[in-house]
Amino acid sequence: MTIRPTVRPRKSDDLRCIRIGAVDVYPLVQLHYRVDPARFFPHVAEWPLDRDGWYWHEPYIESGALVIDMGGFLVRTPDRTILIDAGIGNGKTRPNPNFDSRDDAWLAHFTHLGVSLEDVDTVLFTHLHVDHVGFATTWDGQRWAPTFPNATYHTTAAELDYWTSPAARSEMDRLGDYISDSILPLAEAGVLEISPPDLVLSPHVRLLPAPGHTPGNVCVEVRSEGRRAVFAGDMIHHPLQLAFPHRSTDYCIDEDGATTAREHLLRGLGADDLLFPAHFPDSIPGRVRPGADGGFHYDPEHGERV
């Protein structure tokens, strides 16, 4: 049976704050996406799934569909206001009808939190896939312009080089030419910075190289007051990849490289570290612990309502 993808937008009345020492993190979900498991894992029917396993029930599975929420994270350190990834965006032409010409109130999250668009000083892209860059720009009536006018936007050379090369043409055909409306306008405005994949942004925030899912993919590490969190982007798309860490998605450019990077990330997490996957339900983070079967389990940390 093929499951038809469905979406519903997220409202601003259920925002949460997760604290990492002196750093506050707010998951900002644009939309809740429900999709056929075979869309992401074409051979999942052949996997040794435990249908009673924690990863195959709500909130991670609904009516047989994967739960894949999309958006970004607002990170407020003592001296920075940072956005990690930027959702699908609004008003943009996309082949996927669920992403096409959206009109969601995602930017209202900032208002709800008392943060202006001008307050954001940094936007970090874990990678340049369509669902991570959309709100980087908005239509100002004449052109696509940076949404956060005082921000510097960061990506890596390997990432930008790949997505602007002929090698990415088939992916652009599948996902839409979002580079033209969401990334190139940033370069034209002089706010796109090509950063090393191990950039130290501040005393609290640095990048961790993690190529594989895409050529210049990075994770973002936050440290404060003895606590640590890692924003994994699409290193772990769904809890299935915690139970089966050697499985990559159909959207990984280098599946073997993505598997190696994912296993390195998971085995490097401490018992008290928080993992922020980009697409878990409501973008809620959790603590990862090894399972007896070689996989991992996930204990969500819901934080506080704001």
ABEGO torsion letter per residue (X at the ends): XBBBBBBBBBBAAABBBBBBEABBBBBBBABBBBBBAAAABAAAAABBBBAABAAABOAABBGGBBBBBBEBBBBBBAABBBBBEAEAEBGBBBABAAABGBBBAAAAAAAAAGBBAAABABBBBABBBAAAAAAABBBAGABBBBABAABBBBBBAAAAAAAABAAAAAAAAAAEBAAAAAAAAAAAAGABBBBBAABBABAABBBBBBBGABAABBBBBBBBGGBBBBBAEAABABAAAAABAABBBAABABAAAAAAAAAAAAAABBAABBBBBAABBGGBBBBBBBBAAGBBBBBBBAEBBX
